[in-house]
């Protein structure tokens, strides 16, 4: 991990310089970011989210500042290179320190990240009269949607490790008689063993598999069940996100048809990926495959979402989103069919848009898999 950390130091400097250029072009004097993927993206510092204020102040010109509780300052480490560190004591109101960092607020245009708590923002606004405020999300999104080479390397590595865990899981495990929670725990352990920090997961069996966001529970997996596994992990902050569906025992003809339809939709979406294609078009392509097979109403969600430092981030591949794809965008490809009271099937891969089209970051088998 040492190389990644070293590389990140120069990478975040370049990102901050690019963001400052964006601020100048937008006429914004400074961007304020609380603990979030945005703050990590620009610093490499995984700031602690709590009732104690951590804040990045990025001016359009000059040196950025981090306002942090004095007890958390040692956590900044190398991420503080090139950044002025301002600490506050437990008895001090941090909003006053932020105001001091910003200087006279009269006439200033300030942008605020989407994930800064409202209570913090209100206190800062009270200390910086005369400033105008706007959302910082639109300033960050275009840059964060296009992954740089460092990010693509992390995402590929995280996806490959997750694939390895799945291949070991299906080769070594028997699921019948285990609860959903027990099965999920096994898969999570195999994934963590490969150096990933686990952020969550879904195991949905039998009729539960027809619920896309089922909460993993104590239902016992049985012969004849479809079982959906949706999980992932984090590597240096970057997420993997994959879904595979298996069948316990011999599958019915209906299951085979549904599985084949979802697999075809997954492939057709990948085939449609190329720069300039509208995001909504990818949803349309996958939805058309499923609708023509007679399962249109059973495809209950968008076909995909962006992936990076957040598990769900822009771009969103959904009807109505006319944003054109660009090389460097990374997103999920996850069509699904959900037959209430019976079973569901979802197949999800992470895909990067390149100049030549779509490339999967996941290569764990997508073939119809039967387990015991």
C-alpha positions as CSV (number, residue, x, y, z in Angstrom):
1,X,0.0,0.0,0.0
2,X,3.0,2.3,0.3
3,X,3.2,3.0,-3.4
4,X,-0.5,3.9,-3.6
5,X,-0.1,6.3,-0.7
6,X,3.0,7.9,-2.3
7,X,1.2,8.2,-5.7
8,X,-1.9,9.7,-4.0
9,X,0.1,12.6,-2.6
10,X,0.9,14.0,-6.0
11,X,-2.5,13.0,-7.4
12,X,-4.5,15.0,-4.9
13,X,-2.3,18.1,-5.5
14,X,-3.3,17.9,-9.2
15,X,-6.9,17.4,-8.3
16,X,-6.9,20.5,-6.0
17,X,-5.3,22.6,-8.7
18,X,-7.9,21.5,-11.2
19,X,-10.8,22.2,-8.7
20,X,-9.4,25.7,-8.0
21,X,-9.5,26.4,-11.7
22,X,-13.1,25.2,-11.7
23,X,-13.8,27.6,-8.9
24,X,-12.2,30.6,-10.7
25,X,-14.2,29.8,-13.8
26,X,-17.4,29.7,-11.9
27,X,-16.7,32.9,-10.0
28,X,-16.6,31.1,-6.6
29,X,-14.2,32.4,-3.9
30,X,-13.9,29.2,-1.9
31,X,-15.3,25.7,-1.5
32,X,-16.1,24.2,1.9
33,X,-16.2,20.4,2.3
34,X,-17.1,18.4,5.4
35,X,-16.1,14.7,5.9
36,X,-17.0,13.1,2.6
37,X,-15.7,11.4,-0.5
38,X,-15.2,14.9,-1.9
39,X,-12.8,15.8,0.9
40,X,-10.9,12.6,0.6
41,X,-10.7,13.0,-3.1
42,X,-9.0,16.4,-2.7
43,X,-6.7,15.5,0.2
44,X,-6.4,11.8,0.9
45,X,-7.6,12.5,4.4
46,X,-10.5,10.3,5.6
47,X,-11.9,12.9,8.0
48,X,-13.9,11.7,11.0
49,X,-17.6,12.5,10.8
50,X,-19.0,13.4,14.2
51,X,-20.3,16.3,16.2
52,X,-16.7,17.8,16.0
53,X,-16.2,19.9,12.9
54,X,-13.7,18.8,10.3
55,X,-13.7,21.1,7.3
56,X,-11.6,21.6,4.1
57,X,-11.6,25.2,2.9
58,X,-10.3,25.3,-0.7
59,X,-9.9,28.9,-2.0
60,X,-10.0,29.7,-5.7
61,X,-6.5,31.0,-5.2
62,X,-3.8,30.1,-2.7
63,X,-3.2,27.5,-0.1
64,X,-6.1,25.3,1.1
65,X,-6.8,24.9,4.8
66,X,-8.1,22.1,7.0
67,X,-10.0,23.1,10.2
68,X,-9.8,20.1,12.6
69,X,-10.2,19.3,16.3
70,X,-6.8,19.3,17.9
71,X,-7.2,15.7,19.1
72,X,-7.7,14.5,15.5
73,X,-4.8,16.5,13.9
74,X,-2.3,13.6,14.2
75,X,-4.6,11.6,11.9
76,X,-3.9,13.9,8.9
77,X,-0.4,12.6,8.4
78,X,0.9,13.0,4.8
79,X,-2.4,14.2,3.6
80,X,-1.6,17.6,5.2
81,X,1.3,18.3,2.8
82,X,0.6,21.6,1.0
83,X,-2.3,22.3,3.3
84,X,-2.5,24.8,6.2
85,X,-3.7,23.0,9.4
86,X,-5.9,25.0,11.8
87,X,-6.8,23.2,15.0
88,X,-9.5,24.1,17.6
89,X,-9.7,23.1,21.2
90,X,-12.8,21.5,22.8
91,X,-13.9,24.7,24.4
92,X,-13.6,26.8,21.2
93,X,-16.4,27.3,18.7
94,X,-14.9,26.0,15.4
95,X,-17.2,28.2,13.2
96,X,-15.3,31.3,14.4
97,X,-12.0,29.6,13.3
98,X,-13.6,28.9,9.9
99,X,-14.6,32.6,9.6
100,X,-11.0,33.6,10.5
101,X,-9.7,31.3,7.7
102,X,-12.1,32.8,5.2
103,X,-11.5,36.4,6.1
104,X,-14.0,39.2,5.5
105,X,-17.0,37.5,4.0
106,X,-18.6,40.6,2.5
107,X,-19.4,40.0,-1.1
108,X,-17.8,36.6,-1.2
109,X,-19.3,33.7,-3.1
110,X,-18.9,30.4,-1.2
111,X,-19.9,26.9,-2.3
112,X,-20.6,24.1,0.2
113,X,-20.3,20.4,-0.3
114,X,-23.4,18.2,-0.3
115,X,-22.4,16.4,2.8
116,X,-21.7,19.2,5.3
117,X,-24.1,18.9,8.2
118,X,-26.7,21.7,8.2
119,X,-25.9,22.6,11.8
120,X,-22.3,23.3,10.9
121,X,-23.3,25.3,7.9
122,X,-25.7,27.5,9.9
123,X,-23.1,28.2,12.5
124,X,-20.5,29.2,9.8
125,X,-23.0,31.4,8.0
126,X,-23.7,33.3,11.2
127,X,-20.0,34.0,11.5
128,X,-19.5,35.0,7.9
129,X,-22.2,37.7,7.2
130,X,-22.4,39.2,3.8
131,X,-21.3,36.1,1.8
132,X,-23.5,34.3,-0.7
133,X,-23.8,30.5,-0.7
134,X,-24.3,27.8,-3.3
135,X,-24.1,24.1,-3.7
136,X,-20.6,22.7,-4.2
137,X,-21.8,19.4,-5.7
138,X,-22.1,20.6,-9.2
139,X,-18.6,21.9,-9.1
140,X,-17.1,18.5,-8.0
141,X,-19.2,16.1,-10.0
142,X,-17.8,16.6,-13.5
143,X,-14.3,16.1,-12.2
144,X,-15.1,13.1,-10.0
145,X,-17.1,11.4,-12.7
146,X,-14.0,11.1,-14.9
147,X,-11.6,8.7,-13.1
148,X,-7.9,9.3,-13.4
149,X,-5.3,6.6,-13.9
150,X,-4.8,6.2,-10.1
151,X,-8.5,5.7,-9.5
152,X,-8.9,3.2,-12.4
153,X,-6.0,1.2,-10.9
154,X,-7.7,1.1,-7.5
155,X,-11.1,0.2,-8.9
156,X,-9.6,-2.6,-11.1
157,X,-7.7,-4.0,-8.1
158,X,-10.7,-3.9,-5.8
159,X,-12.9,-5.6,-8.5
160,X,-10.4,-8.3,-9.2
161,X,-10.0,-9.2,-5.5
162,X,-13.8,-9.4,-5.2
163,X,-13.9,-11.7,-8.2
164,X,-11.4,-14.0,-6.6
165,X,-13.5,-14.2,-3.5
166,X,-16.6,-15.2,-5.5
167,X,-14.7,-17.9,-7.5
168,X,-13.5,-19.4,-4.2
169,X,-17.0,-19.1,-2.7
170,X,-18.8,-21.0,-5.4
171,X,-16.1,-23.6,-5.7
172,X,-15.9,-24.5,-2.0
173,X,-19.3,-23.8,-0.3
174,X,-22.6,-25.7,0.1
175,X,-25.4,-23.3,0.9
176,X,-28.5,-25.4,1.6
177,X,-29.2,-25.4,5.3
178,X,-27.4,-22.1,6.0
179,X,-29.2,-18.9,6.8
180,X,-28.8,-15.9,4.5
181,X,-26.8,-14.2,7.2
182,X,-24.4,-17.2,7.6
183,X,-23.9,-17.4,3.8
184,X,-23.2,-13.7,3.6
185,X,-20.7,-13.9,6.4
186,X,-18.8,-16.6,4.6
187,X,-18.6,-14.5,1.4
188,X,-17.6,-11.4,3.4
189,X,-14.8,-13.3,5.1
190,X,-13.4,-14.5,1.8
191,X,-13.5,-11.0,0.4
192,X,-11.9,-9.4,3.5
193,X,-9.2,-12.0,3.4
194,X,-8.1,-10.4,0.1
195,X,-7.4,-7.1,1.8
196,X,-10.7,-5.3,1.2
197,X,-12.7,-3.3,3.8
198,X,-16.3,-4.6,3.7
199,X,-18.9,-1.9,3.5
200,X,-22.0,-4.1,3.3
201,X,-23.8,-6.8,1.4
202,X,-27.1,-8.5,0.5
203,X,-27.9,-12.2,0.5
204,X,-31.5,-12.8,-0.6
205,X,-32.8,-16.3,-1.0
206,X,-36.0,-17.9,-2.5
207,X,-38.9,-15.4,-2.6
208,X,-36.6,-12.8,-0.9
209,X,-34.5,-12.7,-4.0
210,X,-37.4,-10.9,-5.7
211,X,-36.8,-7.9,-3.4
212,X,-33.8,-5.9,-4.9
213,X,-32.8,-4.3,-1.6
214,X,-33.7,-7.2,0.7
215,X,-32.3,-7.0,4.2
216,X,-30.2,-10.1,4.8
217,X,-31.9,-12.2,7.4
218,X,-32.3,-15.6,9.0
219,X,-34.2,-17.4,6.3
220,X,-32.7,-20.8,5.7
221,X,-31.5,-21.4,2.1
222,X,-33.3,-24.4,0.6
223,X,-33.2,-26.7,-2.5
224,X,-34.9,-24.9,-5.4
225,X,-33.9,-21.4,-4.2
226,X,-32.5,-18.6,-6.3
227,X,-30.0,-16.8,-4.2
228,X,-28.8,-13.2,-5.0
229,X,-25.5,-12.0,-3.6
230,X,-24.8,-8.3,-3.9
231,X,-21.6,-7.1,-2.1
232,X,-18.3,-5.4,-2.3
233,X,-15.3,-3.9,-0.5
234,X,-13.1,-0.9,-0.4
235,X,-9.5,-0.6,-1.4
236,X,-7.7,2.7,-0.6
237,X,-11.2,4.2,-0.5
238,X,-12.3,2.9,-3.8
239,X,-15.3,0.5,-4.0
240,X,-16.1,-2.7,-5.7
241,X,-19.7,-3.6,-6.3
242,X,-20.8,-6.9,-7.8
243,X,-23.9,-9.1,-7.9
244,X,-24.2,-12.7,-8.8
245,X,-27.2,-15.0,-8.6
246,X,-26.9,-18.8,-8.0
247,X,-29.5,-21.6,-7.9
248,X,-29.6,-24.3,-5.3
249,X,-30.1,-27.6,-7.0
250,X,-31.5,-28.0,-10.5
251,X,-33.2,-24.9,-11.9
252,X,-36.6,-24.8,-13.5
253,X,-37.1,-23.8,-17.1
254,X,-38.5,-20.5,-16.0
255,X,-35.4,-19.7,-14.0
256,X,-33.2,-20.6,-16.9
257,X,-35.2,-18.3,-19.2
258,X,-35.1,-15.4,-16.7
259,X,-31.4,-15.9,-16.0
260,X,-30.6,-16.0,-19.8
261,X,-32.6,-12.8,-20.3
262,X,-30.8,-10.9,-17.5
263,X,-27.5,-12.1,-18.8
264,X,-28.3,-10.9,-22.4
265,X,-29.4,-7.5,-21.0
266,X,-26.1,-7.2,-19.1
267,X,-24.2,-7.9,-22.3
268,X,-26.2,-5.6,-24.5
269,X,-25.7,-2.7,-22.1
270,X,-22.0,-3.3,-22.2
271,X,-22.1,-3.4,-26.0
272,X,-23.8,0.0,-26.0
273,X,-21.1,1.8,-23.9
274,X,-19.1,4.3,-25.8
275,X,-18.3,8.0,-25.4
276,X,-21.1,10.3,-26.5
277,X,-23.9,7.9,-25.7
278,X,-26.5,9.3,-23.4
279,X,-26.7,7.7,-19.9
280,X,-30.4,7.0,-20.4
281,X,-29.6,5.0,-23.6
282,X,-27.9,2.3,-21.6
283,X,-31.0,1.9,-19.4
284,X,-33.1,1.7,-22.6
285,X,-30.9,-1.0,-24.2
286,X,-31.1,-3.3,-21.2
287,X,-34.8,-2.6,-20.6
288,X,-35.6,-3.4,-24.2
289,X,-34.1,-6.9,-23.9
290,X,-36.1,-7.6,-20.8
291,X,-39.3,-6.1,-22.1
292,X,-39.1,-8.1,-25.4
293,X,-38.7,-11.2,-23.3
294,X,-42.0,-10.4,-21.5
295,X,-40.6,-9.3,-18.2
296,X,-40.6,-5.5,-18.6
297,X,-42.6,-4.7,-15.4
298,X,-40.3,-6.9,-13.4
299,X,-37.3,-4.8,-14.0
300,X,-37.7,-2.5,-11.0
301,X,-34.7,-0.2,-11.0
302,X,-32.3,1.8,-13.1
303,X,-29.7,-0.3,-14.9
304,X,-26.7,1.3,-13.2
305,X,-25.0,4.0,-11.1
306,X,-21.6,5.6,-10.9
307,X,-18.9,4.0,-8.7
308,X,-15.7,5.3,-7.1
309,X,-15.1,6.6,-3.6
310,X,-18.9,6.3,-3.1
311,X,-20.8,3.1,-3.8
312,X,-23.5,5.2,-5.5
313,X,-22.4,8.4,-7.3
314,X,-22.9,10.1,-10.6
315,X,-23.5,9.3,-13.4
316,X,-26.8,7.5,-12.9
317,X,-27.9,5.3,-15.8
318,X,-31.6,6.1,-15.8
319,X,-34.3,7.3,-18.1
320,X,-34.2,11.1,-18.3
321,X,-30.5,11.5,-17.8
322,X,-29.2,12.9,-21.1
323,X,-25.6,13.3,-19.9
324,X,-23.3,11.9,-22.5
325,X,-20.8,9.2,-21.5
326,X,-17.1,10.1,-21.5
327,X,-14.0,8.1,-21.3
328,X,-13.0,7.5,-17.7
329,X,-16.6,7.2,-16.3
330,X,-17.1,4.1,-14.2
331,X,-20.5,2.6,-13.4
332,X,-22.4,-0.5,-12.7
333,X,-24.2,-2.7,-15.3
334,X,-26.9,-4.4,-13.2
335,X,-30.1,-5.4,-15.0
336,X,-32.5,-7.6,-13.0
337,X,-35.8,-9.4,-13.1
338,X,-37.9,-9.8,-9.9
339,X,-40.9,-12.1,-9.9
340,X,-42.8,-11.4,-6.6
341,X,-43.4,-14.4,-4.5
342,X,-41.1,-16.6,-6.6
343,X,-37.5,-15.5,-7.3
344,X,-35.3,-12.8,-8.7
345,X,-32.1,-12.6,-10.8
346,X,-29.6,-9.8,-10.9
347,X,-26.2,-9.8,-12.6
348,X,-23.9,-6.8,-11.8
349,X,-20.5,-5.8,-13.1
350,X,-18.5,-2.7,-12.8
351,X,-17.7,-1.1,-16.2
352,X,-15.4,1.7,-17.4
353,X,-16.1,3.7,-20.5
354,X,-13.0,3.9,-22.7
355,X,-12.4,5.6,-26.0
356,X,-13.0,2.2,-27.6
357,X,-16.1,1.3,-25.7
358,X,-17.0,-0.4,-22.4
359,X,-14.6,-2.6,-20.5
360,X,-15.6,-4.8,-17.5
361,X,-13.6,-4.6,-14.3
362,X,-15.3,-7.7,-13.1
363,X,-14.7,-11.1,-14.8
364,X,-16.1,-13.5,-12.2
365,X,-18.2,-16.1,-14.0
366,X,-21.6,-14.9,-15.3
367,X,-22.6,-18.4,-16.4
368,X,-25.7,-19.9,-14.8
369,X,-24.2,-21.4,-11.6
370,X,-25.8,-24.3,-9.6
371,X,-24.7,-24.8,-6.0
372,X,-25.8,-27.4,-3.4
